[in-house]
Amino acid sequence: MLTRLLRRHLRPYTGLLVGVLVLQFVQTMAALYLPTLNADVIDKGVATGDTGYIWRTGGLMLVVSVLEGAATIAATWCAARAAMGMGRDLRAAVFERVGDFSEREVSGFGSGSLITRNTNDVQQVQTFVMMSCTMLVTAPMMAVGGIVMALRRAPSLSWLIAVSVPVLLLAVVLVVSRMVPLFRSYQDRLDTINRVLREQLTGIRVVRAFVREDAERERFRAANQGITDVGERVGQLFVLLFPLVMLLLDLTIVGVVWFGGHQVGNGSTEVGTLIAFMAYLMQILIGIVMASFMTIMIPRAAVCAERISEVLATEPTLTTRPDAVTTFPTPGSVELDKVCFAYPGAQENVLTDLSLSVAPGTTTAVVGSTGSGKSTVMSLIARLIDATSGRVVVGGVDVRDADPEALWSQLGYVPQQSFLFAGTVATNLRLGRQDATDEELWEALRVAQAADFVADMDGALQATIAQGGTNVSGGQRQRLSIARALVRRPAVLLFDDSFSALDVATDARLRRALGPATPGITKIVVAQRVSTVVNADQILVLDAGRLVGVGTHAELLATSETYREIVTSQLGTEATA
């Protein structure tokens, strides 16, 4: 999975990667040449007292060192450009794919996990690419080149390499093989701690209202301890690896000094040759150490790549046809034809055989008890989810045949939970329409009964809005969301229980202003409050996902027992008399 991901997303940076290979080869060859030059200085210059040779060879060593440093710097620059560019592209690809997800895919992964995959997981893969270009590429060159050069300088000591290298590789493989499952567990636990922290920050008011601080601290402590335990086990293996490598390295050096010293003593090996062999042996083992360090990174990068690939490989259920329709013959009309909907894995439908028709320019209210499917109807019309069976038609076009962008341009949607983005009042309202003038924004605010409190804010339209709108009240946040939808001037306005945070007087003023301000615009309103829907052109009554009543307020009082129960529960028996 890691290889496929890198092959796909590093393709645009092939030139930089080729540059890395060439420059690392130059750097490695220069590093391998230096011990030979040093040996010649000792054997041919120092031993014979040839000062001129020492200066000439020393100067050449200086030139080679400068070349090595320049190649290293250039290779690191190329590696950084390739790794950072790939990370940017990968984050953009994940973000774009998640942007196409429906509510089903988002809930399947979990928002906390998606955030982790697009931040920490991408960072791990990016770091792996950077380290691979600077270490993993160099390590085999250094090890193989060191072996060749060492055998050329002192073949009689080659058996030390034949013993130490396989033992070192075996030790690395045994340690790293135990790290792979731990890294997978670590990333899963990182998801958990992000989810817990996100829930606690988002629901801080609920936590405090129900005095659950201690319970939430314990929940976070458990998640935190879980990731700590896994991290400690990884750290223990990591700590074990390097002392083990250094022990084998030191034993090998001792062996070289011991056996090589005897050969120098009997004249079969020169001092410079022994020093060069030790330098090459060090380069060989350092190359293996570098490779072992990369093998520690590979398992975690592989797990992260698998998690990223899961997101990229998930096809959104809300697909777009190549010949998607972009024009709507009857703007403002909405129709549901025998629609059924069930969530994945659910045993029962949320909606069953739901059929309804909304004429352009009319106001339709949807009422029903909690869990009757009201919000699901709105999500189907907005194509945030697709019907399990049946057809949803907006503007005369089946929503599955319509281009999503064109469909959403027909709709102004105010969700059940109002959400504002970090920025200003103006930037939030212009999400509805980027070219809206200030006067149009103020008009929408007046209709939404939000003009007064916005005018009182420091900066008015330029007043700061915190992330999620946490610096305004629930009712103000709801009115700003309504104003945002009004700025759009769509063919259909969808209000999903969007008046729940308003007091009765504000609700009444908003509804009185809404009609004259939106002539010809279809309005579909989900509401719990009967006073909000009494003047609708038609009221749809849902019960357990089925349509059990259609008509005006007066007609439903006469024909629908379910509607009468709703009215009686809110207004008393006098209202149904």
Secondary structure, DSSP 4 states (H G I P E B T S, - for coil): -HHHHHHHHSGGGHHHHHHHHHHHHHHHHHHHHHHHHHHHIIIIIITTT-HHHHHHHHHHHHHHHHHHHHHHHHHHHHHHHHHHHHHHHHHHHHHHHHHH--HHHHHHH-HHHHHHIIIIIHHHHHHHHHHIIIIITHHHHHHHHHHHHHHHH-GGGHHHHHHHHHHHHHHHHHHHHHHHHHHHHHHHHHHHHHHHHHHHHHTHHHHHHTT-HHHHHHHHHHHHHHHHHHHHHHHHHHHHHHHHHHHHHHHHHHHHHHHHHHHHHTTSS-HHHHHHHHHHHHHHHHHHHHHHHHHHHHHHHHHHHHHHHHHHHPPPSS---TT-B---SSTT-EEEEEEEE--TT-SS-SEEEEEEEE-TT-EEEEEESTTSSHHHHHHHHTTSS--SEEEEEETTEETTTB-HHHHHHTEEEE-SS----SEEHHHHHTTT-TT--HHHHHHHHHHTT-HHHHHHSTTGGG-EE-GGGTTS-HHHHHHHHHHHHHHH--SEEEEESTTTTS-HHHHHHHHHHHHHHSTT-EEEEE-S-HHHHTT-SEEEEEETTEEEEEE-HHHHHHH-HHHHHHHHHHH-GGGG-
